[in-house]
């Protein structure tokens, strides 16, 4: 298989972020905490963005699969006798709720250990004795995430202050390629310019010279669509209407976008560089307005090949062409997911809700017979489970950290295969520059995993 992308970038200090450090993360939120000799952080959109609140109750299939992909990779590494054989990797995985400000607030958990601070909820005194800590945060060796580019950009600025390495398996904004701004950021996916080129190629293939565009507000939509507009102009493709979806878009917002597109009836091709929820909003608005003539959609990987995104709006989505990054299905991950049940997967606090939403059933003890979940249910292709396209890139990121940590361990701990004090105190910025950027390996998951700087 072709080499994966490990792109590096860097960033300037943002003094305003120091003010945010005074604001504690939201209390009472779940996370996935697994102890280990070394700990990796994780940031994934487990829930969708809320309407007026940071988080909605609706789970995001892509985000939950990526979370499980990280756990799957860590399990494989911890059971591997050749890779970090005498060292275990733990995790501290947080939900970003697909919201940049919320993700930044959540990410403060990763800097608690370096600052040696704890929340009051981290203490317990069940017998009314002196309060004792229930748990202590360990410093993270690095963070896998975020998914959305806007989230990665915000947290990268925070991590830069504390020299925490970050590898994103999904953020594609071209802005993240600026090595003068995002110093300890890397990714296992290529930037948006490649997608923009593919979209322009398709427009030219259909011999269209007059199209409209829709972009999500934020770095992903802006940088991707800017690249598309620039390349379209170079090929004499004119833009009829250029719409942007604001972050607080409502159903009326999407209807206005569709009505604006209709003002240019000659431009039936519409290019979307949008997040998944915005693509869904556009399609739902088109359905509500009962268009006489359908639009021909061409969309970026924000839509990709998500079947759930077009459920209920198939008639307006019919004929759409979407871009997805090339990846291979990891067969071992499918087997891993097929073995999970709500009873066996207690480490993921969101899995029970995911199970009920996926199968449309109830796990409540008093659930009626016609709504209760069948104990025989499993997450398999025959029951509708489809592996998310960026699972491989999450696994790539975790293995990149593991191989870099192994090389660091050999160099600073010598023949002592345990995690020595020098390794624990090793500067995260130096770890990123000397080890992460130079990692190269072949995986054992029927996928060749190798990295190079772009």
matplotlib code that plots the C-alpha trace (Angstrom):
import matplotlib.pyplot as plt

x = [0.0, 1.1, 2.8, 0.6, 0.9, 2.5, 2.3, 4.1, 3.2, 4.0, 2.5, 3.0, 2.1, -1.4, -1.3, -5.1, -5.0, -3.5, -6.8, -8.6, -6.4, -8.3, -11.5, -12.0, -13.3, -17.0, -17.5, -19.4, -18.4, -17.4, -14.1, -12.3, -9.5, -7.2, -4.0, -0.6, 3.1, 2.7, -0.6, -1.9, -4.7, -7.5, -10.0, -13.0, -16.4, -18.5, -21.5, -22.8, -22.9, -25.9, -28.6, -27.7, -25.6, -22.1, -23.3, -26.4, -27.6, -27.1, -24.1, -21.8, -21.1, -17.8, -16.5, -17.4, -15.7, -12.6, -12.5, -12.8, -10.1, -7.8, -8.7, -8.2, -4.8, -3.7, -4.9, -2.8, 0.3, 0.0, -0.3, 2.6, 5.7, 8.0, 6.7, 7.2, 7.3, 7.7, 5.7, 1.9, 0.1, -2.9, -5.4, -7.4, -9.9, -12.3, -15.4, -15.2, -18.9, -17.9, -17.5, -14.2, -14.7, -15.9, -13.0, -10.5, -12.1, -11.9, -8.3, -7.4, -7.4, -4.2, -2.3, -3.5, -0.6, 2.1, 0.5, -0.2, -3.8, -6.9, -10.6, -12.6, -14.6, -11.3, -11.5, -13.6, -14.2, -16.9, -16.2, -16.0, -12.3, -9.7, -10.4, -8.2, -7.8, -9.8, -7.3, -4.4, -3.9, -0.7, 1.1, 0.2, 3.0, 0.9, -2.6, -4.5, -7.0, -8.9, -11.1, -12.5, -9.8, -11.2, -10.8, -7.3, -6.2, -7.6, -6.1, -2.8, -2.3, -2.9, -0.7, 2.1, 2.3, 2.9, 4.9, 2.5, 2.8, -0.5, -1.3, -4.6, -6.2, -8.7, -8.0, -7.2, -7.3, -4.5, -3.9, -2.4, 0.4, 1.9, 5.1, 5.5, 2.1, 1.5, 4.8, 3.9, 1.1, 1.3, -1.4, -1.9, -4.1, -3.2, -4.3, -7.5, -5.7, -5.7, -9.4, -9.9, -8.0, -10.1, -13.3, -12.2, -11.2, -14.7, -16.3, -14.1, -14.8, -18.5, -17.6, -19.3, -18.2, -20.7, -21.3, -22.3, -20.5, -21.4, -18.7, -19.0, -17.8, -14.4, -11.0, -12.1, -14.7, -12.8, -9.5, -11.0, -13.3, -10.7, -8.4, -11.4, -12.2, -8.5, -8.1, -11.5, -10.5, -7.3, -9.4, -12.0, -14.8, -17.1, -18.8, -22.5, -23.3, -20.8, -22.7, -21.3, -23.0, -22.6, -21.9, -25.3, -27.2, -30.9, -33.3, -34.2, -30.6, -30.3, -33.6, -32.2, -29.1, -31.1, -33.3, -30.2, -28.9, -32.2, -31.7, -29.0, -31.0, -28.2, -25.8, -27.2, -23.9, -23.2, -19.9, -19.9, -16.9, -18.9, -19.1, -21.3, -24.1, -24.1, -24.4, -27.4, -28.9, -28.5, -30.2, -33.1, -33.7, -33.7, -36.3, -38.5, -38.6, -39.6, -37.3, -38.7, -35.2, -32.7, -29.2, -26.2, -24.1, -20.3, -19.0, -15.8, -15.0, -17.1, -19.9, -17.8, -19.4, -21.6, -24.8, -26.5, -26.1, -28.6, -31.1, -34.5, -33.3, -32.3, -34.4, -32.5, -29.1, -29.5, -26.7, -24.3, -20.6, -18.4, -14.7, -13.2, -9.5, -8.0, -7.8, -8.1, -10.6, -8.9, -10.4, -9.1, -11.0, -14.3, -13.7, -13.0, -16.2, -18.2, -17.1, -18.2, -21.4, -22.7, -21.8, -18.2, -17.4, -17.7, -14.6, -16.5, -19.2, -21.0, -21.1, -24.4, -26.1, -24.5, -25.8, -29.3, -29.2, -27.6, -30.1, -33.1, -33.8, -33.7, -31.4, -33.6, -34.4, -38.1, -38.1, -41.1, -40.5, -40.9, -38.4, -35.8, -32.4, -32.0, -28.9, -27.8, -27.3, -23.7, -22.1, -21.6, -22.0, -25.2, -26.7, -25.7, -22.3, -19.9, -16.3, -15.7, -13.2, -10.7, -10.3, -7.0, -5.7, -6.5, -4.6, -1.7, -1.5, -1.5, 1.2, 3.3, 3.3, 4.2, 7.1, 8.4, 8.1, 10.0, 12.9, 13.0, 13.0, 15.9, 17.9, 17.4, 16.8, 19.3, 19.1, 16.5, 13.3, 11.1, 10.1, 13.0, 12.8, 14.7, 12.0, 9.2, 10.8, 11.8, 10.7, 7.5, 8.8, 12.1, 10.2, 8.1, 11.0, 13.5, 11.3, 7.8, 9.0, 11.4, 9.2, 8.8, 7.3, 5.3, 2.2, 0.8, -2.9, -2.7, -2.0, 1.4, 1.9, 4.7, 5.1, 7.1, 7.1, 5.5]
y = [0.0, 3.6, 5.4, 7.4, 11.1, 12.4, 16.1, 18.5, 22.0, 24.6, 27.7, 31.1, 31.6, 32.9, 34.7, 34.7, 31.0, 31.6, 33.1, 29.9, 27.9, 29.5, 28.0, 24.3, 21.8, 20.8, 18.6, 15.3, 14.5, 10.9, 9.9, 6.7, 6.3, 3.3, 3.2, 2.4, 3.1, 5.8, 7.5, 8.8, 11.4, 11.1, 13.7, 12.4, 13.7, 11.1, 13.3, 15.8, 19.5, 20.6, 23.2, 26.0, 23.7, 22.3, 18.6, 17.0, 13.6, 12.2, 10.0, 10.4, 7.0, 8.2, 9.6, 6.5, 4.2, 6.3, 6.1, 2.3, 2.2, 3.9, 1.4, -1.4, -0.2, 0.2, -3.3, -4.7, -2.8, -3.9, -7.5, -7.3, -8.9, -7.1, -3.5, -1.9, -5.4, -4.3, -1.1, -0.7, 2.2, 3.8, 6.3, 9.4, 9.8, 12.8, 13.7, 17.0, 17.0, 18.3, 21.8, 23.7, 25.7, 22.6, 20.6, 23.2, 23.2, 19.4, 19.4, 21.2, 17.7, 16.9, 19.7, 19.0, 16.7, 19.1, 21.9, 19.5, 20.6, 18.6, 19.3, 18.9, 16.0, 14.1, 13.6, 11.2, 10.8, 8.1, 7.5, 11.2, 11.0, 13.2, 13.5, 11.4, 11.6, 9.0, 9.2, 11.2, 12.4, 11.2, 13.4, 12.4, 11.4, 12.8, 13.3, 11.5, 14.0, 16.1, 15.2, 18.5, 20.9, 23.8, 21.7, 20.6, 24.2, 25.4, 22.6, 22.7, 26.3, 25.1, 22.0, 24.2, 26.1, 22.8, 21.1, 18.2, 16.3, 15.9, 13.6, 14.0, 11.2, 13.4, 17.1, 18.2, 22.0, 23.5, 26.0, 23.2, 22.9, 26.2, 25.1, 28.6, 28.4, 24.8, 23.6, 20.1, 19.1, 16.2, 14.2, 10.9, 12.4, 14.8, 18.4, 19.8, 20.9, 17.4, 17.1, 20.5, 19.3, 16.1, 18.2, 20.5, 17.5, 16.1, 19.4, 19.5, 15.9, 16.7, 19.8, 22.1, 25.8, 27.3, 25.9, 27.0, 26.2, 25.7, 25.7, 25.2, 28.1, 27.3, 26.3, 23.1, 24.7, 28.0, 26.5, 23.7, 26.0, 28.6, 26.0, 24.9, 28.5, 29.2, 26.1, 26.5, 30.0, 28.6, 26.3, 28.9, 27.5, 30.3, 30.4, 31.3, 31.4, 30.9, 30.1, 29.6, 27.7, 29.5, 27.5, 28.3, 27.4, 26.6, 24.8, 28.3, 29.0, 25.9, 26.8, 30.3, 28.7, 26.4, 29.4, 31.4, 28.5, 28.5, 32.1, 30.8, 28.1, 27.5, 26.3, 22.9, 21.5, 22.3, 21.7, 21.1, 21.5, 21.0, 19.1, 16.0, 17.8, 20.7, 18.3, 16.7, 20.1, 21.1, 17.8, 18.1, 21.7, 20.6, 18.0, 20.3, 22.9, 20.2, 21.3, 21.0, 20.4, 18.5, 19.8, 17.6, 17.4, 16.9, 16.8, 16.5, 13.9, 15.7, 13.9, 11.1, 7.6, 8.0, 6.1, 7.4, 10.9, 10.4, 8.2, 9.8, 12.2, 9.6, 11.2, 14.6, 12.9, 10.5, 10.9, 12.7, 12.1, 12.4, 12.3, 10.0, 9.6, 6.3, 3.8, 0.1, -1.7, -3.2, -6.7, -7.1, -4.1, -5.5, -8.7, -6.6, -4.6, -7.8, -9.2, -6.1, -6.0, -3.6, -6.2, -6.7, -3.1, -1.4, 0.8, 2.9, 4.9, 5.8, 2.3, 1.4, 4.4, 3.7, 0.1, 1.2, 3.9, 1.6, -1.2, 0.9, -1.1, -0.6, -2.1, -1.1, -4.0, -3.1, -2.7, -4.2, -7.4, -5.7, -3.0, -4.9, -5.5, -9.1, -10.6, -12.1, -8.8, -8.0, -5.2, -7.0, -6.1, -8.2, -6.0, -2.8, -2.1, -0.4, 0.4, 4.2, 5.3, 6.9, 4.0, 3.1, 6.6, 6.5, 3.2, 4.7, 7.6, 5.3, 3.1, 6.2, 7.2, 3.6, 3.2, 6.7, 5.9, 2.6, 4.3, 7.0, 4.3, 2.5, 5.7, 7.1, 4.0, 1.7, -1.9, -1.1, -1.9, -0.3, 3.4, 5.2, 8.6, 10.2, 9.0, 10.4, 13.8, 13.9, 17.1, 16.6, 19.1, 17.2, 13.9, 15.3, 16.6, 13.9, 10.8, 11.2, 13.0, 10.2, 7.2, 4.6, 1.1, -1.8, -2.8, -6.3, -5.5, -6.4, -2.7, -1.3, 1.6, 4.0, 7.7, 10.5, 14.3, 16.2]
z = [0.0, -0.6, 2.2, 4.6, 5.1, 8.3, 7.8, 10.2, 11.2, 13.8, 15.5, 17.3, 21.0, 21.7, 25.0, 25.2, 25.7, 29.2, 30.3, 29.3, 31.7, 34.6, 33.4, 34.5, 32.1, 32.3, 35.3, 35.2, 31.7, 30.8, 29.4, 28.7, 31.2, 31.1, 33.2, 31.7, 32.1, 29.4, 28.5, 25.2, 25.0, 22.5, 21.1, 19.1, 18.3, 20.1, 20.2, 17.6, 18.3, 20.3, 19.4, 21.8, 23.9, 23.4, 23.1, 21.8, 23.0, 19.5, 19.1, 16.0, 14.5, 12.9, 16.2, 18.3, 15.7, 15.8, 19.6, 19.4, 16.8, 19.2, 21.9, 19.4, 18.4, 22.1, 22.9, 20.0, 21.0, 24.7, 23.6, 21.2, 22.6, 20.2, 20.3, 23.8, 25.3, 28.9, 28.7, 28.7, 27.1, 28.8, 27.4, 28.4, 25.6, 25.7, 23.7, 21.7, 20.9, 17.4, 19.0, 18.9, 22.2, 24.1, 22.8, 23.9, 27.4, 27.5, 26.4, 29.7, 31.2, 29.3, 31.0, 34.6, 35.3, 34.1, 36.2, 39.1, 39.6, 40.4, 40.4, 43.6, 41.9, 41.8, 45.6, 47.7, 51.4, 51.6, 55.3, 56.2, 56.7, 55.1, 51.3, 49.1, 45.4, 43.4, 40.6, 39.4, 35.9, 34.3, 31.8, 28.2, 25.8, 23.0, 21.8, 18.9, 17.4, 16.8, 13.9, 12.7, 11.5, 13.6, 16.7, 15.8, 15.2, 18.6, 20.6, 18.7, 20.0, 23.6, 23.2, 21.8, 25.1, 26.9, 24.2, 23.8, 20.4, 18.5, 15.5, 13.8, 11.8, 10.1, 10.0, 6.5, 6.5, 4.6, 7.4, 9.5, 7.0, 8.2, 10.1, 11.6, 13.4, 14.6, 16.0, 17.4, 15.0, 12.6, 10.7, 8.9, 6.1, 3.2, 3.2, 1.5, -1.6, -2.9, -2.4, -4.1, -7.1, -7.3, -7.1, -9.9, -12.0, -11.7, -12.7, -15.7, -16.5, -16.8, -18.9, -16.5, -16.6, -14.3, -10.8, -7.3, -4.0, -0.4, 2.4, 6.1, 8.3, 9.8, 8.6, 6.9, 4.7, 4.2, 3.2, 1.1, -0.8, -1.3, -2.9, -5.1, -6.2, -7.0, -9.1, -10.7, -11.9, -13.4, -15.5, -16.5, -14.3, -13.1, -9.7, -9.8, -6.1, -3.2, 0.0, 3.5, 6.3, 9.7, 12.8, 14.3, 11.1, 11.6, 9.2, 7.9, 7.2, 5.0, 3.2, 2.4, 1.0, -1.3, -2.4, -3.3, -5.4, -7.3, -8.3, -10.7, -12.5, -15.1, -12.4, -11.5, -10.3, -6.6, -4.9, -1.2, 1.2, 4.3, 7.6, 7.8, 9.7, 7.3, 4.3, 6.0, 6.6, 2.9, 1.8, 4.3, 3.2, -0.5, 0.3, 2.3, -0.6, -3.1, -5.9, -9.4, -10.8, -8.7, -8.1, -8.9, -5.8, -5.7, -2.1, -0.1, 2.5, 5.1, 3.4, 2.0, 2.0, 5.1, 4.4, 7.5, 6.2, 3.3, 5.2, 4.6, 1.9, -0.7, -3.4, -3.3, -2.7, -5.6, -8.1, -5.7, -6.1, -3.0, -2.3, 0.3, 1.2, 0.1, 2.9, 3.4, 5.5, 8.6, 8.8, 12.4, 13.5, 12.1, 14.1, 17.2, 16.8, 16.2, 19.5, 21.5, 23.5, 26.1, 28.8, 27.6, 26.6, 30.0, 29.4, 26.8, 28.7, 25.5, 24.0, 25.6, 24.1, 20.7, 20.8, 21.5, 18.8, 16.2, 16.6, 17.6, 20.7, 24.5, 27.1, 29.9, 32.3, 32.0, 28.2, 26.4, 24.5, 21.1, 21.9, 24.0, 22.4, 21.3, 23.1, 19.9, 18.2, 17.0, 15.0, 11.7, 8.1, 7.9, 10.7, 8.9, 10.5, 8.0, 9.0, 9.1, 6.4, 8.7, 11.2, 9.5, 10.0, 13.7, 14.0, 12.0, 14.5, 17.6, 16.1, 15.1, 18.8, 19.9, 17.6, 18.4, 22.1, 21.7, 19.9, 22.6, 25.3, 23.7, 23.4, 26.9, 29.0, 27.4, 28.3, 31.0, 29.1, 31.7, 31.5, 33.2, 34.8, 32.0, 29.6, 31.8, 31.9, 28.3, 26.6, 24.4, 21.8, 21.4, 21.3, 18.5, 16.4, 17.0, 17.1, 15.8, 12.7, 12.0, 12.6, 9.9, 10.3, 8.8, 10.6, 11.3, 10.5, 6.8, 6.2, 5.5, 7.8, 7.0, 7.4, 5.8, 6.1, 3.3]

ax = plt.figure().add_subplot(projection="3d")
ax.plot(x, y, z, "-o")
ax.set_aspect("equal")
plt.show()
